[in-house]
Amino acid sequence: MEMNEMSVIDFQRAPEVRPPASAKSGEAAGDSARLGETIDQLTGNLLRLYMLMSFDCRTIPLRDFIAAIERRAITLALEITNGHQRKASYLLGIKENVLCIKKQKYQLK
């Protein structure tokens, strides 16, 4: 699988990002468990992709791979939120000032 194939996903159809409504503790625990499972599945798939790409391209430094993912995640979060930094930082689960630092690091507008 080439990296360009990953950009085929239409992120414009992504649902609006909203802070979670206050839920009962049982519901929150269930949501947390499902989120943990989803994260495990996503990271597993991403690592498999990384390993397969490394076999095809000799090696891809892990730090470069992670930096590329982080840059794409920041760019996508800013696109989804129409450039609104506070909403993008919430979506990414980082503080707004950390988002600012990372935008400078990756030379994003």
C-alpha positions as CSV (number, residue, x, y, z in Angstrom):
1,M,0.0,0.0,0.0
2,E,1.4,3.4,-1.0
3,M,1.1,6.4,1.3
4,N,-1.0,8.2,-1.4
5,E,-3.7,5.6,-1.0
6,M,-4.2,6.7,2.6
7,S,-5.3,10.1,1.4
8,V,-8.3,8.6,-0.5
9,I,-10.4,8.8,2.7
10,D,-12.9,11.6,2.5
11,F,-12.5,13.5,5.8
12,Q,-14.9,16.2,4.8
13,R,-17.8,13.9,5.8
14,A,-16.4,13.7,9.3
15,P,-19.0,14.5,12.0
16,E,-18.9,17.8,13.8
17,V,-16.6,17.6,16.8
18,R,-18.3,18.4,20.1
19,P,-17.2,18.0,23.7
20,P,-18.9,14.9,25.3
21,A,-22.1,15.5,27.1
22,S,-21.9,14.7,30.8
23,A,-22.8,11.0,31.0
24,K,-23.6,8.7,33.8
25,S,-20.5,6.9,35.2
26,G,-21.5,3.6,33.7
27,E,-21.9,5.1,30.3
28,A,-18.6,6.9,30.5
29,A,-16.8,3.7,31.6
30,G,-18.3,1.9,28.6
31,D,-17.3,4.7,26.2
32,S,-13.8,4.6,27.7
33,A,-13.5,0.9,27.1
34,R,-14.7,1.2,23.5
35,L,-12.3,4.1,22.9
36,G,-9.4,2.0,24.3
37,E,-10.3,-0.9,22.0
38,T,-10.5,1.4,19.0
39,I,-7.2,3.0,19.8
40,D,-5.6,-0.5,20.1
41,Q,-7.0,-1.5,16.7
42,L,-5.9,1.7,15.0
43,T,-2.4,1.6,16.4
44,G,-2.1,-2.1,15.5
45,N,-3.1,-1.4,12.0
46,L,-0.8,1.5,11.7
47,L,2.2,-0.5,13.1
48,R,1.4,-3.3,10.6
49,L,1.4,-0.8,7.8
50,Y,4.7,0.7,9.0
51,M,6.3,-2.7,9.1
52,L,5.1,-3.7,5.7
53,M,6.3,-0.4,4.2
54,S,9.7,-0.8,5.9
55,F,10.0,-4.2,4.2
56,D,9.3,-2.6,0.8
57,C,11.4,0.5,1.2
58,R,14.3,-1.1,3.2
59,T,13.7,1.0,6.3
60,I,11.6,4.0,7.3
61,P,12.9,5.7,10.5
62,L,10.2,5.4,13.1
63,R,10.7,9.0,14.2
64,D,10.0,10.2,10.6
65,F,6.9,7.9,10.4
66,I,5.5,9.2,13.7
67,A,6.3,12.9,12.7
68,A,4.4,12.4,9.4
69,I,1.4,11.0,11.2
70,E,1.5,13.8,13.8
71,R,1.8,16.4,11.0
72,R,-1.2,14.9,9.1
73,A,-3.3,14.7,12.3
74,I,-2.7,18.3,13.1
75,T,-3.4,19.4,9.5
76,L,-6.6,17.3,9.4
77,A,-7.8,18.6,12.8
78,L,-7.3,22.2,11.6
79,E,-9.2,21.4,8.4
80,I,-12.1,19.8,10.2
81,T,-12.4,22.7,12.6
82,N,-11.9,25.3,9.8
83,G,-8.6,26.5,11.4
84,H,-10.0,27.0,14.9
85,Q,-7.0,26.2,17.1
86,R,-8.9,25.7,20.3
87,K,-11.3,23.1,18.7
88,A,-8.4,21.4,16.9
89,S,-6.4,21.1,20.1
90,Y,-9.5,19.6,21.9
91,L,-9.9,17.2,19.0
92,L,-6.3,16.1,19.3
93,G,-6.3,15.9,23.0
94,I,-3.5,18.4,23.5
95,K,-3.3,21.9,25.0
96,E,-3.6,24.9,22.7
97,N,-0.1,26.1,23.3
98,V,1.3,22.6,22.5
99,L,-0.6,22.8,19.2
100,C,1.0,26.2,18.5
101,I,4.5,24.7,19.1
102,K,3.8,21.7,16.9
103,K,2.4,24.0,14.1
104,Q,5.7,25.9,14.2
105,K,7.8,22.7,14.3
106,Y,6.0,21.4,11.1
107,Q,5.8,24.9,9.6
108,L,2.0,24.8,9.4
109,K,-0.2,27.9,9.1
